[in-house]
Amino acid sequence: MVPLEIERKFLVREGWSIPEGSTRVVIRQAYLTDAESNVEVRLRAKDDAFLMTVKAPRSDGGPSVNVRQEVEFPVPQTVFDQLWELAPDRLDKERWTVALDAAGTTASVDVYTGVLAGLRVVEIEFDDVEQARDFIVPDWFGEDVTGRAEWGNRQLSRGVPPVVDPVAGTTSAPPAVRD
């Protein structure tokens, strides 16, 4: 059976700071499939690890929970470097692991760099769909962008972030990007 990724994704509210004791990893990633493909093939350098990930959507999460089949495996750096050259869409970010409660629940806060500098999102992974739906959202989480393609890393890797209206606190899809 293929492992599942069950997650929810939110913007991070203005004014929130990464708490002391959070851990950081630097991530570079690129996509070998275009944004219109149903299956996502991703390359990721995470500190000194080089990984390839294949993700395929499932419909059992509904609109509020993102459920995908996910297979991730290490690749030699030489293979990673060769495939990296074939991937036109790339992004860089810092991923902070932030404690949410005393029970050990954590969130991943992505702080994008480069052309996406200033963009921050938070993702929570769950063991099952029910747990994801029942999750009580902390007050520092902003708009729920779970399942919205314009907030997916594959789309963000194209270098055009969604438009954020700070007054209304809402987002919309970015203007058309290159073909």
Disulfide bonds with the S-S distance in Angstrom:
none
